[in-house]
Amino acid sequence: MKKKLLSLDEMEPIAKEATRRALSEYPEPSKEDQANWTLGKFEAESEGLFEIYIPSEQPLDAKVISRARVDRRTGAVSVEVFLEK
């Protein structure tokens, strides 16, 4: 029997908690910077991708803060943070 894959809604709290833990290892950005953060959610065949980013007029100029990848089969999560320590 094939196991049901996790949906974006099921993966989001996993990504949120893992991202919160990962960001806690970095200096806290200003409230002004955080007010500009946007969450991007993408669902691929094998994973969910959750990015926190600061949008820009040109999408390629957006500044990515963090990226969490959640495995849709297992719920395993990995987080990359693109801030300086």
N, C-alpha and C positions, 0 to 999 in steps of 0.2 A: 504494500500500500504506500502510495506516494504521500510524503508529509506536506502539509499546507505551508506555503511560503508566507513569511510575515509581510503585513501591509505597511505602508508608510506610517499610518496612525499607530501601529503596534511598535514600530521601530523608533519613532520619535522620542518617547521617554527614555529609551536606552541610550540614544545618541545624546540627549540633553544632559543626563546624569554624567556620562563619560566626559562630555565636553566641559561641564562645570568642574569636574575633578582636574582635568588637564589644564584648564585656564587658571586654577587656583595656584599653580606652580609659577605663575608669571606675575609681574607687578600689575595691579589693577589699573586698567585704562581709565581715563577721566570719564565722568558721567556724560559730558558732552560727546565724547567719542562713542560711548556705548549707546547714546540716543540715536546715532546714525547707523547702528548695526542692523542688518537685515538677514533673515533666515531664508536660505534657498534649500528646497527639498527636491530630490530627484530619485526616481525609482528605476533601477536597472533590473535585468533578469536575475542577477545573483546577489545584488546588494542595494541598500538604500544609502544615499549620499546626502549629508546635511552640512551645509556650509554657512558659516556666519561671515558676512562680508559688508564692506562699506561700498555702496553703489557709486558709480561715476557716470558722467554723460555718455562716455564710450564704455560699453561692457568690458572690453579688454583692459580698461584702466581701473576696474573695481579692485579694491584691496581686500584680499581674503584674509580673515582673522584665524579661522579654524575650519577643519574639514573632518567630519566623523563618517566612517564607513561601517555600516551594520550588515552583517551577513544575513540574508533573508531566510536561510535554512536553520542556522544555529543561534542567531542573536548575538554572536560574537562581535565586538566593536573595537575599532582602532581609531585613534584621534591624532591628527597632525595639527600643531599650533604654529602660526606664522608670525608670532610676536617675538621681540627681542627680550631675553631674560634680564 
